[in-house]
């Protein structure tokens, strides 16, 4: 996250200052100057750092998007009802009543929602093991376009967000400065 936020903040802050100076070289800025400079700097920063955001998002969400593995219940049955390969199906009447029961339609064993039969989570292997490997894989599978996925919505989100934030900050700063509180 820091590898994306630092460049974003640097581009956004520097661009905002440059746009304000371009709009009003005399330094007598208005709220519309702050809005325009904020929107422009938010758009540019969001666009330029989108590839970093794509990589960060893929790394952070890879467990959610990975292909799920069948979970196992204690006792060897899968949550889907079939015993795993090579596992023995426990009898309907086991030493631990209630752990496994045959379903009415198939006679297969299914897990019951009790603490004793909670499924054992099997995490899939991660798609990406490092930042560099994620970048290589995105490039190999999707090309350069893969790094620009979601750029449009990201730019549309950041433009008004930065415009409002900077305008609010500068307006409050000017108000406090004119009232001699600061």
Secondary structure, DSSP 8 states (H G I E B T S, - for coil): -HHHHHHHHHHHHHHHHHHHHHH-TTS---HHHHHHHHHHHHHHHHHHTHHHHHHHHHHHHHHHHS-----B-TTSBBTTSSB-TT-----SS-SSTTSEEE-TTT--EEE-SSGGG--B------S-SSHHHHHHHHHHHH-GGGGGTTHHHHHHHHHHHHHHHHHHHHHHHHHHHHTT--
